[in-house]
């Protein structure tokens, strides 16, 4: 009976330590189940579970060391050492915030002093006349960078496993919250706030477990383009520079922009509509739609419509910087054609930039309104927008 209690107690103790991390990190099979509720409960109750299970096995272990033979003592001692090893690994090595850290020093530079190559992808944000660019190679490692733009607190986030960049307001219940990277769910990064310890999904900004479950962070408009494209529009933009403490981690993501990393979690599938294929995602109210990146590269412009939203999607000559625009002007939906690296609307024959600014013709000085859109892996967009349709 004592041996049975010892074996069951040890198995439960090992399972509690391992599963608490297994379900929120990208271990084989861990990200495909809807286990976030159990994972959250386990994480928040691990303390008393440890005490209970250690108390359960304490007497059988004491009895073995007092009265059993040599081999029983050796095996029991080995089990204790293995538990200590598992405890260390799953509490100090395998947890997300022990693997990915915030920048120790945030340094921004003007375009004149910038050391980031201008062909790098960035997440760009402009607020109250101030523009800042955050290289994906840098924030992809950190997962989040807290900052202030135009005197407004912001939280710039990126998940390389979903290829999702988002900017949020960190204000929760009237005060600026501090978040830590806690793990992932369905391959998407999760953050935990320090006040309520709720878990928040990076792709949607929604709390998915804890006291604030069902709440959402306010999203701040952002764009993903190459730095050179961003600086054409915002020449006075500040650019986040490397924190040299993390140079090795940044270098590991050197090929992320092109999707050519060796990691199966972050490498692009160049075919269309595969698990790791690139898509552009647009959400309009309850409607969501995905556009094949390969089609956009081939055509460079895509014209479509969602409910009350006529869309124009364009791709710059760099084949990486995209724009998603509302092609409604003065109550009319314009039709466009590609003319070299510019656009011409068929309604007035005016000439437009790929970013939606009219430079010549009847509508000169007019700008198309930008629509928030994202480039990400198809598995991410389809998982978190299950009602999405495909543009085909």
Secondary structure, DSSP 8 states (H G I E B T S, - for coil): -HHHHHHHHHHHHHHHHHHHHHTTTT-TTTTSS--HHHHHHHHHHHHHHHHHHHHHHHHHHHHHHHHS-HHHHHHHHHHHHHHHHHHHHHHHTSSGGGTS---SS--EE-TTT--S-TTSEEEEEEETTEEEEEEHHHHHHHSEEEEEETTEEEEEEEETTTTEEEEE--EETTEE--EEEEEEETTEEEEEETTT--EEETTT-BEEESTTTT-B--B---EEEEHHHHHHH-TT-EEE---GGGHHHHHTTTTTTTT--S-TTT----SSSSTT-EEEEEEETTEEEEEEHHHHHHHSEEEEEETTEEEEEEE-TTSS-EEEEE-EETTEE--EEEETTEEEETTT--EE-TTSBEEESTTTT-B-EE---EEEEHHHHHHH-TT-EEE-
